[in-house]
Amino acid sequence: MLKEFKKHCDSTSLSAVCTQLTELSNQAFCVNNGNIPKWQSALDDVQNTQPGKLSFKPPYIAIDTKADVSGLTRSLKKLMPWRKGPYQIGALQLNSEWRGDMKWDRVKNHLRPLNGKTVLDVGCGNGYFTYLMSLAGAKIALGVEPFLLFNYQFQAIRSLIKEPIKAFVLPLKLEQLPAQPLFDTVFSMGVLYHQKDHKLHLQQLMDVMKNDAELVLETLIIDQQHGDQIIPEDRYARMRNVWRLPSTNTLQSWLEAAGFKHIKLVDVTKTTPEEQRATHWIGDNTQSIKDFLDPENNNLTIEGLPAPKRAIFICQK
Ligand SMILES: C[S@@+](CC[C@H](N)C(=O)[O-])C[C@H]1O[C@@H](n2cnc3c(N)ncnc32)[C@H](O)[C@@H]1O
């Protein structure tokens, strides 16, 4: 995939940084991780499957192939947990924990067209949205995702697709990208609250955007009645690394302070058990949103904080 990335990159605004990104990615794949032989064997298995055409058949990213369902299920289950999706590969429905199509539905109508654009998907997971960005016509849709398993998931799905595809995922963090104006549209979805330094994250997003480029920022927020922001003392909805939950006004002021303009709040949605659910593709730990909320009051998390609600802001550099 890295070779293909390099080849495709040469015809885009990423050509000057392509070698650097490929080298960093090679290093990231070379870590000593005991799971890699299992993940690699999943990749080797699926590479024997007849590839098919990619399309979006909501809720599924679909690959039209006559693959053997039980063999494919066995191989792809080696890559659990599947948080992001869902995917349909031939007759196999890979129902991930999240219904990504529901988020895409809230985002897609507010964007400048992605056709012909150089697009970055920060913290892209296994690339569900990165595929959608490329299906929407991006010249190149680059996802960056430091968690190696999700890179293996992306590659497994990618190797099942027949035609050349303009979506790529590299095992990198945003902060490893050169601070240069490279992208026309940048997505940071579900990433800001995982950052210890939210201002730095916004600055790093700004740094990789071309002049007048568009940012799509999706993140957890709280209602103003709970104050300007909440800094969870310990966990939030059982997640360990949630640093800060701003109100939408506070988030707007962070974006202003970072220098973004034309800031628009386009959506606020509470996360429901329809969007985040336990499925048999998430492995042994079958807990999902229902287990993260107060059983007596689903407006509160199990820790007594406001239940997850997400906002989407769109703005320009
Ligand atoms: C909650 S998931 C969101 C996935 C997807 N974007 C979505 O909206 O569903 C957050 C992802 O961001 C990744 N991540 C966290 N910090 C990052 C950083 N500094 N650069 C790139 N990715 C990061 C995590 O590994 C994780 O997979």
The ligand as an SDF file (V2000), in Angstrom:
LIG
                    3D

 27 29  0  0  0  0  0  0  0  0999 V2000
  -12.7180    8.1310   18.7710 C   0  0  0  0  0  0  0  0  0  0  0  0
  -11.6800    7.6920   17.4440 S   0  0  0  0  0  0  0  0  0  0  0  0
  -12.4740    8.5360   16.1200 C   0  0  0  0  0  0  0  0  0  0  0  0
  -12.4320    7.7870   14.8270 C   0  0  0  0  0  0  0  0  0  0  0  0
  -13.1390    8.4740   13.6510 C   0  0  0  0  0  0  0  0  0  0  0  0
  -12.4640    9.6810   13.2550 N   0  0  0  0  0  0  0  0  0  0  0  0
  -14.5640    8.7740   13.9820 C   0  0  0  0  0  0  0  0  0  0  0  0
  -14.9550    9.9450   13.9420 O   0  0  0  0  0  0  0  0  0  0  0  0
  -15.3210    7.8480   14.2870 O   0  0  0  0  0  0  0  0  0  0  0  0
  -10.2430    8.6800   17.7160 C   0  0  0  0  0  0  0  0  0  0  0  0
   -9.0180    8.1890   16.9410 C   0  0  0  0  0  0  0  0  0  0  0  0
   -8.0410    9.2180   16.9230 O   0  0  0  0  0  0  0  0  0  0  0  0
   -6.7610    8.6380   17.0190 C   0  0  0  0  0  0  0  0  0  0  0  0
   -5.8610    9.7010   17.4950 N   0  0  0  0  0  0  0  0  0  0  0  0
   -5.7190   10.1670   18.7590 C   0  0  0  0  0  0  0  0  0  0  0  0
   -4.7920   11.1440   18.8060 N   0  0  0  0  0  0  0  0  0  0  0  0
   -4.3540   11.3250   17.5210 C   0  0  0  0  0  0  0  0  0  0  0  0
   -3.3990   12.2000   16.9110 C   0  0  0  0  0  0  0  0  0  0  0  0
   -2.6980   13.0670   17.6490 N   0  0  0  0  0  0  0  0  0  0  0  0
   -3.1910   12.1160   15.5890 N   0  0  0  0  0  0  0  0  0  0  0  0
   -3.9020   11.2270   14.8460 C   0  0  0  0  0  0  0  0  0  0  0  0
   -4.8090   10.3630   15.3730 N   0  0  0  0  0  0  0  0  0  0  0  0
   -5.0360   10.4140   16.6930 C   0  0  0  0  0  0  0  0  0  0  0  0
   -6.9740    7.4680   17.9760 C   0  0  0  0  0  0  0  0  0  0  0  0
   -5.9720    6.4630   17.8120 O   0  0  0  0  0  0  0  0  0  0  0  0
   -8.3560    6.9750   17.5940 C   0  0  0  0  0  0  0  0  0  0  0  0
   -8.3430    5.9140   16.6760 O   0  0  0  0  0  0  0  0  0  0  0  0
  1  2  1  0
  2  3  1  0
  2 10  1  0
  3  4  1  0
  4  5  1  0
  5  6  1  0
  5  7  1  0
  7  8  2  0
  7  9  1  0
 10 11  1  0
 11 12  1  0
 11 26  1  0
 12 13  1  0
 13 14  1  0
 13 24  1  0
 14 15  1  0
 14 23  1  0
 15 16  2  0
 16 17  1  0
 17 18  1  0
 17 23  2  0
 18 19  1  0
 18 20  2  0
 20 21  1  0
 21 22  2  0
 22 23  1  0
 24 25  1  0
 24 26  1  0
 26 27  1  0
M  CHG  2   2   1   9  -1
M  END
$$$$
